[in-house]
Amino acid sequence: MIRIAPEGRPFILGAWGIAIGLVLVFPWYLFVPGLLVAIWVTAFFRDPDRTGLPNPEHILAPADGKVISIVPLHEPDFLDGPSVRISIFMNVFNVHVNRYPTDGTLTYRQYHPGRFFNAAADKASHENEQSSVGLLTPNGKILIRQIAGWVARRIVTDHEVDTTVHQGERLGLIRFGSRVDLFLPPEASVRVALGDHTVAGITSIGTWHDPAT
């Protein structure tokens, strides 16, 4: 049985209600598009089990999707210094439940209301609605930023400051097309490349230390 994120239940019930209403009121063939939409909405809010053995040396992907950017930059809000930003774009067919990439204590949380540009655009990281959480880990700080896209209008972030979280645990969810940015300290080693596809809580996108050292 498919596990469903609880935030999706109103949308799923509404989609199936419309589909059933179409077949009751209109010719049967109009039920087909309604059925397809209802199936897609149900699939969109799926929340598969991603539990596995923790790997403290690795930093796991916070989102399902495609790596669209790997950029060194200055992160002023939490790392307060040089960092590497890895951006993962989630299309409307990806699982949209986000997960913590490592164990740590949530010591920073900030919500920023904003606009709704295409989440794949670089300006989305500055101007779109977003929610950021910073983790203090035994190996250093990391920042995870959930960014809404042009369809998304609701970011869900599960935990408050001072919460101890675990690698692979659910972080939250973004409804419909969106993006997650992960900011790593410069000493971390990136293990993904542009165009790679990631699975939240499964794919190793970095290690805390360069394996060659």
SVG drawing of the C-alpha trace seen along z (x, -y; Angstrom):
<svg xmlns="http://www.w3.org/2000/svg" viewBox="-25 -38 70 40">
<polyline fill="none" stroke="black" stroke-width="0.4" points="0.0,0.0 1.3,-3.5 1.9,-5.7 0.5,-9.2 1.8,-12.4 -1.0,-13.8 -0.8,-17.3 -2.0,-15.7 -5.2,-14.2 -7.5,-17.3 -6.1,-17.6 -6.5,-13.8 -10.1,-13.8 -10.9,-16.9 -9.4,-15.4 -11.3,-12.1 -14.5,-14.0 -14.2,-16.0 -13.5,-12.8 -16.6,-11.0 -18.7,-14.1 -17.7,-14.2 -18.9,-10.7 -22.1,-11.2 -23.0,-14.5 -21.3,-14.3 -20.7,-11.7 -18.5,-8.9 -15.5,-9.9 -15.1,-13.1 -14.3,-10.9 -11.0,-9.9 -9.1,-13.2 -10.5,-13.6 -9.3,-10.0 -5.8,-10.8 -5.6,-14.0 -6.8,-12.1 -4.2,-9.4 -1.5,-12.0 -2.4,-13.9 -2.4,-10.7 1.0,-9.8 2.4,-13.3 1.8,-13.0 3.3,-9.6 5.7,-9.2 7.8,-6.1 9.7,-4.4 13.3,-5.5 14.6,-4.1 18.0,-2.5 21.3,-2.2 22.7,-5.7 26.1,-6.6 27.5,-9.5 30.4,-10.2 28.1,-10.8 25.7,-13.6 22.5,-12.3 20.2,-14.1 17.5,-16.1 15.2,-15.8 14.3,-13.6 15.0,-15.3 17.8,-16.5 20.9,-18.4 20.7,-21.7 23.4,-23.7 26.7,-23.3 28.0,-26.7 30.7,-27.9 29.5,-31.0 29.3,-32.9 26.4,-31.9 25.7,-34.7 22.7,-33.5 23.9,-30.4 27.3,-29.1 28.5,-32.8 31.3,-32.0 32.3,-30.1 30.1,-27.2 29.0,-25.0 25.4,-25.2 23.9,-22.1 20.5,-22.8 18.0,-19.9 15.0,-20.6 11.8,-18.5 9.4,-18.2 5.7,-17.4 6.4,-13.7 9.0,-13.4 8.4,-12.5 8.1,-15.9 8.8,-14.8 12.2,-16.2 14.6,-14.5 17.4,-15.5 20.8,-14.7 22.6,-14.0 22.1,-13.8 22.2,-17.1 20.5,-19.7 18.2,-22.2 19.7,-25.5 18.4,-27.9 15.0,-28.2 13.9,-31.1 10.8,-31.5 10.9,-34.1 7.7,-35.0 8.5,-35.8 7.5,-35.4 6.9,-32.3 9.3,-32.2 10.2,-29.0 12.1,-27.1 14.8,-26.0 15.8,-29.7 18.8,-30.9 16.9,-34.0 14.4,-31.6 17.0,-31.0 16.8,-34.7 13.3,-35.9 10.9,-32.9 9.0,-31.9 11.4,-29.7 12.0,-28.1 15.6,-27.4 16.8,-25.2 20.3,-25.0 21.8,-21.9 24.7,-21.9 26.3,-18.5 29.3,-16.7 31.2,-17.6 30.1,-21.2 27.1,-23.2 24.8,-22.6 21.9,-24.6 18.8,-23.2 16.5,-25.6 13.1,-24.6 12.1,-26.9 8.6,-27.1 8.2,-27.1 5.6,-28.8 3.0,-26.2 3.8,-25.6 2.1,-27.8 2.8,-26.0 6.0,-24.9 5.8,-22.6 8.8,-22.4 8.2,-19.9 10.6,-20.8 11.3,-23.8 14.7,-25.1 16.5,-22.9 15.0,-19.7 17.5,-16.8 17.0,-15.2 18.3,-12.1 19.7,-11.3 16.9,-10.3 14.1,-11.6 11.4,-13.6 12.2,-17.4 9.0,-18.5 7.2,-18.8 6.7,-21.3 3.4,-21.1 3.9,-20.8 6.9,-22.0 9.8,-23.2 13.5,-23.0 15.8,-22.3 19.2,-23.9 21.8,-22.4 24.7,-24.5 27.8,-22.6 31.0,-23.9 34.0,-24.1 35.8,-21.2 33.0,-18.8 33.6,-16.7 30.8,-16.8 29.9,-13.4 27.3,-14.5 27.5,-16.3 25.2,-18.4 22.3,-16.4 22.5,-13.6 19.2,-12.4 19.0,-12.0 16.7,-10.1 16.0,-11.8 17.6,-9.9 19.3,-7.4 21.7,-9.2 25.0,-10.3 25.7,-13.8 28.8,-14.5 31.1,-13.4 32.3,-15.4 35.9,-15.0 37.8,-14.4 38.3,-10.6 41.8,-11.3 43.0,-13.0"/>
</svg>
